[in-house]
Amino acid sequence: MTGDHTFEDQIANRLANLCKPIGSLGDLEQVAARLCEIQKSLLPVTRPRHITVFAADHGVTCEGVTAWPSSVTGAVVDVMQRGRSASGVFARELKCSYEVVDVGLIAAIGEADSAVINAAKRRGAGNILRIPAMSDAEYEHVWSAGATRARLACEAGNVLLIGGEMGIGNTTSASCLIGLFTGSEVDTIVGYGAGIDENALIRKRQVVKSTIERVRAIGATSAKELACQAGGLEIVALAGFYTEGARLGATLLIDGLIATAAALIAVRIDPSVRDRMIAGHRSTEPGHLAALEQLALFPVLDLKMRLGEGSGALAALPILDLAAAMVREMATLDELKLQ
């Protein structure tokens, strides 16, 4: 709880008084403290919990920045709706409710019994190297779609929210946003994404650099302007999801590169959203570190993951469970003395 030294002292005293040597549970104690700060409680909880995965396509894939065509986005989303992707399997194992929302696939998932929620207004973002990703109206639509999913999740009783994403080409868009928000050099933030080779990496860096130059040249500065120019439909939906979740008092567990790019948008618009966030993991994508540093968030895990989908945040969820249980349920030294 930022600025509330009395409550911060209460958290520190609680952790120090647990039946263990001070600091002996290492970073687990820091996770517990963060949960207490976010929830303004010495009895933090991590259940019920929910993940929404937002899916959309990117026009910039035509520029040779990915190893896969845009058609793969829809194919993976089809697997997601059956609960057979990494995020679906993880969520089921961890008893985390799970949904997939189409906010801009090139083609909607067409089956009559599809479990994918169709919230798309535009079918695929524009090619950000040459044109804006979306209009102001399209931005407002996907922001609202993300906010709606967070609101429904909170109304269902969930106290912890995870946002995931799927979209071939979205590491290019996220890298552009991170470059624009942090001012980092392009070569230090652009990675291999979903497995491109060295030649494609060179091309990807060129595309990111040229996109950033295009956006700066037109004078875009606000978070909304930057997102409309260089973002992605699913990235803006995530930003809306985080902002509404924070407004409703949820704990936000943030995933990797794309999710953290969305967090940058949300926090630039409303800095208080950061106070509800925990970084689940550190991605191997180099731009993720720059984004985390900008947000002053410290990742719970570093498992060399780079999948997206919310999978890294889900992997961190058991650590949050342990941290919350520790601070809620461990005996205290005072109790030990009474025995």
VMD Tcl script that draws the C-alpha trace (Angstrom):
set ca {
  {0.00 0.00 0.00}
  {2.05 2.88 -1.36}
  {2.82 5.64 1.12}
  {1.07 3.96 4.07}
  {4.07 3.37 6.33}
  {1.88 2.23 9.23}
  {0.42 -0.63 7.23}
  {3.80 -1.44 5.67}
  {5.14 -1.72 9.21}
  {2.27 -4.03 10.12}
  {3.15 -6.29 7.19}
  {6.82 -6.34 8.15}
  {5.96 -7.11 11.76}
  {3.62 -9.91 10.74}
  {6.30 -11.53 8.57}
  {8.96 -11.05 11.24}
  {6.73 -12.64 13.89}
  {6.00 -15.82 11.96}
  {7.48 -18.99 13.43}
  {10.75 -18.96 11.44}
  {14.02 -17.03 11.33}
  {13.50 -13.56 9.88}
  {13.89 -13.61 6.10}
  {14.40 -17.38 5.97}
  {11.72 -17.85 3.31}
  {13.54 -15.42 1.06}
  {11.66 -13.90 -1.86}
  {8.51 -15.77 -0.86}
  {8.21 -13.24 1.93}
  {8.44 -10.41 -0.59}
  {5.63 -11.96 -2.62}
  {3.56 -12.26 0.55}
  {4.24 -8.63 1.42}
  {3.20 -7.53 -2.07}
  {-0.05 -9.45 -1.78}
  {-0.75 -7.81 1.56}
  {0.01 -4.37 0.13}
  {-2.26 -4.88 -2.87}
  {-5.16 -6.31 -0.90}
  {-4.66 -4.02 2.12}
  {-4.95 -7.06 4.33}
  {-2.74 -9.23 6.50}
  {-4.84 -12.19 5.34}
  {-4.33 -12.14 1.55}
  {-6.13 -14.55 -0.76}
  {-5.50 -15.92 -4.25}
  {-8.79 -17.72 -4.85}
  {-11.10 -17.64 -6.73}
  {-8.99 -16.69 -9.75}
  {-9.60 -16.21 -13.45}
  {-7.73 -15.84 -16.74}
  {-9.00 -14.23 -19.93}
  {-6.98 -14.77 -23.11}
  {-7.57 -12.09 -25.77}
  {-6.84 -13.04 -29.39}
  {-6.29 -10.88 -32.48}
  {-4.27 -10.75 -35.68}
  {-1.66 -8.24 -36.83}
  {-1.20 -6.73 -40.27}
  {2.54 -6.36 -39.70}
  {3.02 -10.11 -40.21}
  {3.21 -9.42 -43.95}
  {6.55 -7.65 -43.36}
  {8.47 -10.87 -42.67}
  {8.73 -10.40 -38.89}
  {7.34 -13.79 -37.88}
  {8.02 -17.45 -38.52}
  {4.31 -18.16 -38.91}
  {1.43 -16.82 -41.03}
  {-1.54 -15.10 -39.43}
  {-3.68 -18.18 -40.04}
  {-1.87 -19.84 -37.13}
  {-3.55 -17.42 -34.68}
  {-6.98 -18.84 -35.40}
  {-5.68 -22.40 -35.36}
  {-4.17 -21.92 -31.89}
  {-7.30 -20.19 -30.62}
  {-9.28 -23.22 -31.76}
  {-7.01 -25.38 -29.58}
  {-7.37 -22.89 -26.72}
  {-11.15 -23.09 -26.70}
  {-10.83 -26.83 -26.15}
  {-8.60 -26.26 -23.13}
  {-5.67 -28.01 -24.79}
  {-3.17 -25.13 -25.05}
  {-0.56 -24.53 -22.35}
  {-2.69 -21.84 -20.73}
  {-5.80 -24.03 -20.77}
  {-4.00 -27.01 -19.27}
  {-2.30 -24.87 -16.62}
  {-5.52 -23.08 -15.71}
  {-7.43 -26.32 -15.33}
  {-4.71 -27.85 -13.14}
  {-4.60 -24.75 -10.96}
  {-8.39 -24.43 -10.69}
  {-8.39 -21.08 -12.44}
  {-11.47 -20.25 -14.53}
  {-10.56 -19.74 -18.18}
  {-12.01 -18.02 -21.23}
  {-10.87 -16.98 -24.71}
  {-12.09 -13.75 -26.33}
  {-11.75 -12.88 -30.02}
  {-11.13 -9.13 -30.27}
  {-9.77 -9.14 -33.81}
  {-9.01 -12.46 -35.49}
  {-8.87 -12.20 -39.28}
  {-11.64 -14.78 -39.39}
  {-14.00 -15.57 -36.53}
  {-14.03 -19.08 -35.12}
  {-17.03 -20.30 -37.06}
  {-18.32 -23.36 -35.25}
  {-21.84 -23.03 -33.90}
  {-20.74 -24.52 -30.59}
  {-17.58 -22.41 -30.32}
  {-16.57 -21.52 -26.78}
  {-14.66 -18.45 -28.02}
  {-16.39 -15.19 -27.09}
  {-16.69 -12.98 -30.17}
  {-16.06 -9.35 -29.20}
  {-14.40 -8.22 -32.43}
  {-15.26 -5.04 -34.31}
  {-12.22 -4.98 -36.58}
  {-10.76 -8.09 -38.18}
  {-7.00 -7.72 -37.66}
  {-4.93 -4.66 -36.76}
  {-3.42 -2.49 -39.47}
  {0.17 -2.92 -40.64}
  {1.85 -0.66 -38.09}
  {4.91 -0.14 -40.27}
  {2.78 1.86 -42.69}
  {-0.57 2.76 -41.09}
  {-2.16 2.94 -37.63}
  {-3.07 -0.30 -35.93}
  {-6.59 0.94 -35.25}
  {-8.84 4.01 -35.14}
  {-9.90 5.84 -32.00}
  {-13.31 4.15 -32.17}
  {-11.75 0.71 -32.56}
  {-9.48 1.42 -29.60}
  {-12.47 2.34 -27.45}
  {-14.27 -0.81 -28.54}
  {-11.50 -3.25 -27.62}
  {-10.70 -1.35 -24.40}
  {-14.35 -1.71 -23.42}
  {-14.31 -5.40 -24.39}
  {-11.37 -5.98 -22.05}
  {-12.95 -3.97 -19.25}
  {-16.19 -5.93 -19.61}
  {-14.41 -9.27 -19.17}
  {-12.67 -7.99 -16.01}
  {-15.93 -6.69 -14.62}
  {-17.74 -9.96 -15.25}
  {-14.87 -11.92 -13.70}
  {-14.96 -9.76 -10.56}
  {-18.75 -9.95 -10.37}
  {-18.35 -13.74 -10.42}
  {-16.30 -13.43 -7.23}
  {-12.76 -13.69 -8.59}
  {-10.15 -11.83 -6.54}
  {-7.13 -12.46 -8.78}
  {-7.06 -11.84 -12.53}
  {-4.61 -12.92 -15.23}
  {-4.66 -11.55 -18.77}
  {-3.30 -13.64 -21.62}
  {-3.00 -13.06 -25.35}
  {-2.63 -14.81 -28.67}
  {-1.71 -13.12 -31.94}
  {0.95 -13.98 -34.50}
  {3.09 -10.85 -34.89}
  {2.29 -9.37 -31.51}
  {5.87 -9.40 -30.21}
  {6.63 -6.86 -32.97}
  {3.79 -4.62 -31.83}
  {4.71 -5.03 -28.16}
  {8.36 -4.20 -28.91}
  {7.27 -1.00 -30.67}
  {5.17 0.01 -27.68}
  {7.96 -0.76 -25.21}
  {10.39 1.27 -27.31}
  {7.98 4.19 -27.42}
  {7.16 4.07 -23.70}
  {10.68 3.45 -22.38}
  {12.92 5.08 -24.99}
  {15.07 1.94 -25.12}
  {17.30 1.25 -28.11}
  {15.59 -1.06 -30.58}
  {18.43 -3.59 -30.72}
  {18.13 -4.11 -26.96}
  {14.39 -4.84 -26.90}
  {13.61 -6.89 -30.02}
  {13.89 -10.65 -29.69}
  {13.19 -13.81 -31.63}
  {9.51 -14.05 -30.72}
  {8.05 -17.39 -31.81}
  {11.29 -18.72 -33.27}
  {12.45 -16.54 -36.18}
  {15.95 -16.92 -37.63}
  {18.75 -14.34 -37.67}
  {17.70 -12.83 -41.01}
  {14.15 -12.38 -39.82}
  {15.43 -10.85 -36.57}
  {17.32 -8.23 -38.58}
  {14.16 -7.50 -40.55}
  {12.07 -7.36 -37.38}
  {14.41 -4.84 -35.80}
  {14.21 -2.70 -38.93}
  {10.41 -2.82 -38.85}
  {10.28 -1.89 -35.17}
  {12.75 0.97 -35.66}
  {10.88 2.33 -38.68}
  {7.51 2.03 -36.93}
  {8.78 3.94 -33.90}
  {10.19 6.61 -36.20}
  {6.85 6.87 -38.04}
  {4.91 7.24 -34.80}
  {7.30 9.83 -33.38}
  {7.21 11.81 -36.63}
  {3.46 12.34 -36.42}
  {3.79 13.60 -32.84}
  {1.86 10.85 -31.06}
  {2.59 11.02 -27.33}
  {-0.40 9.92 -25.24}
  {-0.88 6.28 -24.32}
  {-4.01 6.09 -26.46}
  {-2.27 7.63 -29.47}
  {0.70 5.28 -29.14}
  {-1.58 2.27 -28.81}
  {-3.68 3.28 -31.82}
  {-0.56 3.74 -33.92}
  {1.63 0.81 -32.85}
  {-0.44 -1.45 -30.64}
  {-2.61 -4.48 -31.21}
  {-6.28 -5.09 -30.62}
  {-5.60 -7.76 -28.00}
  {-3.00 -5.54 -26.31}
  {-5.49 -2.69 -25.87}
  {-8.10 -5.17 -24.62}
  {-5.59 -6.33 -22.01}
  {-4.96 -2.74 -20.94}
  {-8.70 -2.24 -20.46}
  {-8.90 -5.54 -18.58}
  {-6.14 -4.48 -16.18}
  {-7.57 -1.02 -15.61}
  {-11.08 -2.22 -14.83}
  {-9.76 -5.10 -12.71}
  {-7.70 -2.63 -10.67}
  {-10.68 -0.30 -10.27}
  {-12.70 -3.19 -8.87}
  {-9.98 -4.17 -6.41}
  {-8.60 -7.31 -8.04}
  {-5.02 -8.48 -7.73}
  {-3.46 -8.45 -11.21}
  {-0.89 -11.13 -12.07}
  {0.98 -9.98 -15.19}
  {2.44 -12.30 -17.83}
  {5.27 -11.69 -20.30}
  {6.27 -9.29 -23.06}
  {2.89 -8.57 -24.64}
  {0.98 -8.48 -21.36}
  {3.56 -6.09 -19.88}
  {3.33 -3.83 -22.93}
  {-0.40 -3.66 -22.19}
  {0.42 -2.88 -18.56}
  {2.50 0.10 -19.74}
  {-0.55 1.49 -21.55}
  {-2.79 0.99 -18.53}
  {-0.35 2.54 -16.07}
  {0.38 5.54 -18.29}
  {-3.36 6.24 -18.37}
  {-3.93 5.52 -14.66}
  {-0.76 5.17 -12.55}
  {-2.72 3.63 -9.66}
  {-3.23 0.44 -11.72}
  {0.40 -0.46 -11.03}
  {-0.42 -0.71 -7.33}
  {-2.51 -3.81 -8.05}
  {0.12 -5.60 -10.16}
  {2.50 -8.51 -9.56}
  {4.86 -9.59 -12.34}
  {4.52 -13.34 -12.71}
  {7.75 -14.07 -14.52}
  {10.57 -12.70 -16.61}
  {10.38 -13.62 -20.28}
  {13.45 -14.39 -22.38}
  {12.26 -11.67 -24.75}
  {14.71 -8.79 -24.09}
  {12.10 -6.04 -24.21}
  {10.31 -7.54 -21.24}
  {13.06 -6.48 -18.84}
  {12.86 -2.89 -20.07}
  {9.10 -2.89 -19.54}
  {9.39 -4.38 -16.05}
  {12.00 -1.79 -15.10}
  {9.75 1.01 -16.35}
  {6.95 -0.33 -14.14}
  {9.30 -1.06 -11.21}
  {7.92 -4.60 -11.02}
  {10.07 -7.56 -9.99}
  {9.21 -10.97 -11.47}
  {8.30 -13.89 -9.24}
  {9.85 -16.50 -11.57}
  {12.50 -16.76 -14.26}
  {11.90 -20.07 -16.02}
  {13.20 -18.95 -19.44}
  {9.63 -18.89 -20.77}
  {8.43 -16.91 -23.80}
  {5.15 -18.50 -24.86}
  {2.63 -15.88 -23.83}
  {-1.03 -16.90 -23.42}
  {-0.74 -16.01 -19.73}
  {1.32 -19.19 -19.23}
  {4.13 -17.54 -17.26}
  {1.70 -15.83 -14.92}
  {-0.10 -19.14 -14.39}
  {3.23 -20.82 -13.61}
  {3.76 -18.24 -10.85}
  {0.33 -18.82 -9.34}
  {1.40 -21.66 -6.99}
  {4.09 -19.37 -5.55}
  {1.41 -16.78 -4.79}
  {-0.72 -19.51 -3.21}
  {2.16 -20.48 -0.90}
  {2.95 -16.87 -0.03}
  {-0.65 -16.12 0.87}
  {-1.01 -19.31 2.92}
  {2.23 -18.56 4.74}
  {1.20 -15.13 5.94}
  {-2.37 -16.23 6.76}
  {-1.83 -19.56 8.45}
  {1.67 -19.95 9.89}
  {1.97 -19.86 13.66}
  {3.58 -16.80 15.17}
  {6.41 -16.59 17.68}
  {3.91 -15.18 20.18}
  {1.80 -18.32 19.83}
  {4.92 -20.45 20.31}
  {5.67 -18.69 23.59}
  {2.16 -19.38 24.86}
  {2.54 -23.13 24.45}
}
mol new
graphics top color blue
foreach p $ca { graphics top sphere $p radius 0.5 }
foreach p [lrange $ca 0 end-1] q [lrange $ca 1 end] { graphics top cylinder $p $q radius 0.2 }
display resetview
